[in-house]
Amino acid sequence: MPRFRRILDELPAYRAGKAVVSADGRSFKLSSNECPYDPLPSVVEAVATAAREMHRYPDPASAALTDALAERYKVPREHLALGAGSVTVAQQLFEAVSEPGAEVIYAWRSFEAYPLLADLAGVTSVRVPLTDETHDLQAMAAAITPATRMIFVCNPNNPTGTANRSEELTVFLDQVPEDVLVVLDEAYREYVRDVDVPDGLGLYPDRPNVAVLRTFSKAYGLAGLRVGYLIAHEPVASAVRKTTVPFAVNAIAQAAAIASLAAEDELLERVEAVVKERTRVRETLLGQGWAVPPSEANFVWLRLGDHTGEFADRCAVDGVAVRPFGAEGARVSIGSPDANDTFLTAAQAFRTEL
Ligand code: PMP
């Protein structure tokens, strides 16, 4: 038998959201926080054009996409590092800080990939419980030790949708030692409407130890193509670039991301529609009697405790896939109005049966 690292036997599996189908053939996937709209024709066209060159390797530096992002966010191109989805960029960050005894702090519950990436990179996870489903930044600052190398702040948080505000975040950042990297995971930034929730891009310029993580998977609708990026000062971006595998971001993904930036106005209109639906879904759920914290992302969190599993099963009967988390709650993505209506009907039915 070949021998592998022992950690592989204990690794938590990453559970991807799966679609379910009702007896009458309906299926609404609200379990992966995807964009509910079909790709834009201009993006499909860019993909088709790029596909004609698929026998060639992609540009390993993603230069054209880097330029487009630098222009879009008015940042120096040296401040950018791209990867095959932001989860890959996160993995590169874990690799970059990994050394014997290194600790990485993150909130729990938060994005499920963090513990997996920590274990893979051989760093110790330090999990700080959420308070009221929100990052407890004071407790996270208190958890810093001389072994801390990195802190992930998922803002808004997956799976609770809650976000930390400017004042508490800046107080926290001021407490973090300069040699500890703070990663603001802003996968859902485009859905934030609370003006007190800071944009990481406004925070990082004065802070060499702060990095912002973004993705094309959610608001830009490219989950299937895998493009994410980091924006931070040059030494941080450079550490990420060094930990990549060659040609990680494929040519079709690069072309689609460039076309998506060109079509940003249209994509952000769709985000606006999702935000409106988010308000409607949350208010309806509150009206039904569920506990739902305010969400700044493209999903809502239902505090369900022991009923979590049954709730997900009841939704599945109507063809609605939601994401249950143990005996804590369920995360439900905002989908098309039709999908949301079907979900709300299932939630009401479950409530009545309780
Ligand atoms: N960060 C957070 C908080 C997420 O929820 C996700 C996706 N579920 C990611 C990062 C990774 O997204 P991607 O790899 O598709 O860019």
Residues whose N, C-alpha, C, O or C-beta is under 5 A from the ligand:
A	BS01	PMP	G85 S86 V87 T88 F111 C154 N158 D185 A187 T215 S217 V227 G228
